[in-house]
Amino acid sequence: MRIGELAERAGTSTRTLRYYESRGLLPARRDGNGYRTYDEEDLRLLRQIRTLQDFGFELEETRPFVECLRAGHPSGDSCPASLAVYRRKLTELDDLIGRLGEVRDQVASQLAEAENEAEAEAETEAETESARPRCEMTG
């Protein structure tokens, strides 16, 4: 299949496919006319890359998975290098979740403090208002 068909079937653009080719993730095969040609295995590589990127993996982090598929393994995550990337990504995600938890706690604390200050300010205004002498005119 040609690049346009592969892009359509993979749900991406031809520009992206050329970029993957330049990065060595997609093979650069050409027919007699100079057109890029691809097969079902290339579509499988693209689907692996896209799935991993949907999970938040950087493009370069997909390389071990692509190489694993190219080596003939039934899945891109059955090789030691792919498993190592999974482990690193999990550690990275756990760290991010921890940092987000800390930020959430800080925001909740700031909110509670701001609400307490607003409530105290409202009470002070109410007390000041009630302590002012009033001049009422009656007719």
CYANA upper distance limits for C-alpha pairs under 8 A (distance plus 0.5 A):
  1 MET  CA      5 GLU  CA      6.74
  1 MET  CA      6 LEU  CA      7.08
  1 MET  CA     37 THR  CA      5.97
  1 MET  CA     38 TYR  CA      5.59
  1 MET  CA     39 ASP  CA      6.57
  2 ARG  CA      6 LEU  CA      6.82
  2 ARG  CA     35 TYR  CA      7.64
  2 ARG  CA     36 ARG  CA      6.41
  2 ARG  CA     37 THR  CA      5.43
  2 ARG  CA     38 TYR  CA      6.62
  3 ILE  CA      7 ALA  CA      6.54
  3 ILE  CA     14 THR  CA      6.72
  3 ILE  CA     17 LEU  CA      8.07
  3 ILE  CA     36 ARG  CA      6.64
  3 ILE  CA     37 THR  CA      7.15
  3 ILE  CA     38 TYR  CA      7.58
  4 GLY  CA      8 GLU  CA      6.69
  4 GLY  CA     13 SER  CA      8.36
  4 GLY  CA     14 THR  CA      6.64
  5 GLU  CA      9 ARG  CA      6.61
  6 LEU  CA     10 ALA  CA      6.45
  6 LEU  CA     38 TYR  CA      7.62
  6 LEU  CA     43 LEU  CA      7.23
  7 ALA  CA     11 GLY  CA      6.37
  7 ALA  CA     12 THR  CA      5.47
  7 ALA  CA     13 SER  CA      5.73
  7 ALA  CA     14 THR  CA      6.06
  7 ALA  CA     17 LEU  CA      7.52
  8 GLU  CA     12 THR  CA      6.81
  8 GLU  CA     13 SER  CA      7.79
  9 ARG  CA     43 LEU  CA      8.19
 10 ALA  CA     43 LEU  CA      7.00
 10 ALA  CA     46 LEU  CA      7.15
 10 ALA  CA     47 ARG  CA      7.10
 12 THR  CA     16 THR  CA      7.21
 12 THR  CA     17 LEU  CA      8.15
 13 SER  CA     17 LEU  CA      7.03
 14 THR  CA     18 ARG  CA      6.73
 15 ARG  CA     19 TYR  CA      6.75
 16 THR  CA     20 TYR  CA      6.72
 17 LEU  CA     21 GLU  CA      6.65
 17 LEU  CA     26 LEU  CA      7.93
 18 ARG  CA     22 SER  CA      6.69
 19 TYR  CA     23 ARG  CA      6.79
 20 TYR  CA     24 GLY  CA      6.79
 20 TYR  CA     25 LEU  CA      5.73
 20 TYR  CA     26 LEU  CA      6.06
 21 GLU  CA     25 LEU  CA      6.20
 21 GLU  CA     26 LEU  CA      5.03
 21 GLU  CA     27 PRO  CA      6.55
 21 GLU  CA     28 ALA  CA      6.61
 22 SER  CA     26 LEU  CA      8.47
 25 LEU  CA     63 ARG  CA      7.17
 25 LEU  CA     66 VAL  CA      7.35
 26 LEU  CA     42 ASP  CA      7.41
 26 LEU  CA     45 LEU  CA      8.04
 26 LEU  CA     46 LEU  CA      8.37
 27 PRO  CA     42 ASP  CA      8.20
 28 ALA  CA     36 ARG  CA      7.37
 28 ALA  CA     37 THR  CA      8.43
 29 ARG  CA     36 ARG  CA      6.18
 29 ARG  CA     37 THR  CA      6.19
 29 ARG  CA     38 TYR  CA      7.73
 30 ARG  CA     34 GLY  CA      5.73
 30 ARG  CA     35 TYR  CA      5.71
 30 ARG  CA     36 ARG  CA      4.93
 30 ARG  CA     37 THR  CA      5.99
 31 ASP  CA     35 TYR  CA      6.03
 31 ASP  CA     36 ARG  CA      7.01
 31 ASP  CA     37 THR  CA      6.88
 38 TYR  CA     42 ASP  CA      6.48
 38 TYR  CA     43 LEU  CA      8.30
 39 ASP  CA     43 LEU  CA      7.20
 40 GLU  CA     44 ARG  CA      6.79
 41 GLU  CA     45 LEU  CA      6.82
 42 ASP  CA     46 LEU  CA      6.74
 43 LEU  CA     47 ARG  CA      6.67
 44 ARG  CA     48 GLN  CA      6.82
 45 LEU  CA     49 ILE  CA      6.81
 45 LEU  CA     66 VAL  CA      6.43
 45 LEU  CA     69 LEU  CA      7.62
 46 LEU  CA     50 ARG  CA      6.56
 47 ARG  CA     51 THR  CA      6.51
 48 GLN  CA     52 LEU  CA      6.75
 48 GLN  CA     62 THR  CA      8.40
 48 GLN  CA     65 PHE  CA      7.90
 48 GLN  CA     66 VAL  CA      7.74
 48 GLN  CA     76 GLY  CA      7.67
 49 ILE  CA     53 GLN  CA      6.64
 49 ILE  CA     59 LEU  CA      7.93
 49 ILE  CA     62 THR  CA      6.34
 49 ILE  CA     65 PHE  CA      8.46
 49 ILE  CA     66 VAL  CA      7.87
 50 ARG  CA     54 ASP  CA      6.55
 51 THR  CA     55 PHE  CA      6.95
 52 LEU  CA     56 GLY  CA      7.07
 52 LEU  CA     57 PHE  CA      5.93
 52 LEU  CA     62 THR  CA      7.17
 53 GLN  CA     57 PHE  CA      5.19
 53 GLN  CA     58 GLU  CA      6.80
 53 GLN  CA     59 LEU  CA      7.32
 53 GLN  CA     62 THR  CA      8.35
 57 PHE  CA     61 GLU  CA      6.48
 57 PHE  CA     62 THR  CA      7.44
 57 PHE  CA     89 LYS  CA      8.19
 58 GLU  CA     62 THR  CA      7.44
 59 LEU  CA     63 ARG  CA      7.85
 61 GLU  CA     85 VAL  CA      7.28
 62 THR  CA     66 VAL  CA      6.87
 63 ARG  CA     67 GLU  CA      6.58
 64 PRO  CA     68 CYS  CA      6.50
 64 PRO  CA     76 GLY  CA      8.12
 64 PRO  CA     79 CYS  CA      8.40
 64 PRO  CA     81 ALA  CA      6.22
 64 PRO  CA     82 SER  CA      5.72
 64 PRO  CA     85 VAL  CA      8.36
 65 PHE  CA     69 LEU  CA      6.85
 65 PHE  CA     75 SER  CA      8.48
 65 PHE  CA     76 GLY  CA      4.72
 65 PHE  CA     77 ASP  CA      6.22
 65 PHE  CA     79 CYS  CA      8.17
 65 PHE  CA     81 ALA  CA      8.32
 65 PHE  CA     82 SER  CA      5.96
 66 VAL  CA     70 ARG  CA      6.66
 66 VAL  CA     76 GLY  CA      6.62
 67 GLU  CA     71 ALA  CA      6.60
 67 GLU  CA     76 GLY  CA      8.05
 68 CYS  CA     72 GLY  CA      7.35
 68 CYS  CA     73 HIS  CA      6.43
 68 CYS  CA     75 SER  CA      7.85
 68 CYS  CA     76 GLY  CA      5.55
 68 CYS  CA     77 ASP  CA      7.66
 68 CYS  CA     78 SER  CA      7.70
 68 CYS  CA     79 CYS  CA      6.46
 68 CYS  CA     82 SER  CA      8.11
 69 LEU  CA     73 HIS  CA      5.66
 69 LEU  CA     74 PRO  CA      7.20
 69 LEU  CA     75 SER  CA      6.55
 69 LEU  CA     76 GLY  CA      5.41
 73 HIS  CA     78 SER  CA      7.47
 73 HIS  CA     79 CYS  CA      8.44
 74 PRO  CA     78 SER  CA      8.22
 76 GLY  CA     82 SER  CA      7.62
 77 ASP  CA     82 SER  CA      5.64
 77 ASP  CA     83 LEU  CA      6.81
 78 SER  CA     82 SER  CA      7.33
 78 SER  CA     83 LEU  CA      7.67
 79 CYS  CA     83 LEU  CA      6.91
 80 PRO  CA     84 ALA  CA      6.71
 81 ALA  CA     85 VAL  CA      6.94
 82 SER  CA     86 TYR  CA      6.85
 83 LEU  CA     87 ARG  CA      6.76
 84 ALA  CA     88 ARG  CA      6.75
 85 VAL  CA     89 LYS  CA      6.55
 86 TYR  CA     90 LEU  CA      6.62
 87 ARG  CA     91 THR  CA      6.78
 88 ARG  CA     92 GLU  CA      6.66
 89 LYS  CA     93 LEU  CA      6.57
 90 LEU  CA     94 ASP  CA      6.53
 91 THR  CA     95 ASP  CA      6.68
 92 GLU  CA     96 LEU  CA      6.71
 93 LEU  CA     97 ILE  CA      6.55
 94 ASP  CA     98 GLY  CA      6.68
 95 ASP  CA     99 ARG  CA      6.74
 96 LEU  CA    100 LEU  CA      6.56
 97 ILE  CA    101 GLY  CA      6.60
 98 GLY  CA    102 GLU  CA      6.88
 99 ARG  CA    103 VAL  CA      6.75
100 LEU  CA    104 ARG  CA      6.51
101 GLY  CA    105 ASP  CA      6.71
102 GLU  CA    106 GLN  CA      6.78
103 VAL  CA    107 VAL  CA      6.66
104 ARG  CA    108 ALA  CA      6.61
105 ASP  CA    109 SER  CA      6.61
106 GLN  CA    110 GLN  CA      6.65
107 VAL  CA    111 LEU  CA      6.58
108 ALA  CA    112 ALA  CA      6.68
109 SER  CA    113 GLU  CA      6.67
110 GLN  CA    114 ALA  CA      6.53
111 LEU  CA    115 GLU  CA      6.55
112 ALA  CA    116 ASN  CA      6.66
113 GLU  CA    117 GLU  CA      6.71
114 ALA  CA    118 ALA  CA      6.60
115 GLU  CA    119 GLU  CA      6.57
116 ASN  CA    120 ALA  CA      6.61
117 GLU  CA    121 GLU  CA      6.54
118 ALA  CA    122 ALA  CA      6.63
119 GLU  CA    123 GLU  CA      6.77
120 ALA  CA    124 THR  CA      6.69
121 GLU  CA    125 GLU  CA      6.69
122 ALA  CA    126 ALA  CA      6.70
123 GLU  CA    127 GLU  CA      6.69
124 THR  CA    128 THR  CA      6.60
125 GLU  CA    129 GLU  CA      6.50
126 ALA  CA    130 SER  CA      6.72
127 GLU  CA    131 ALA  CA      6.69
128 THR  CA    132 ARG  CA      7.01
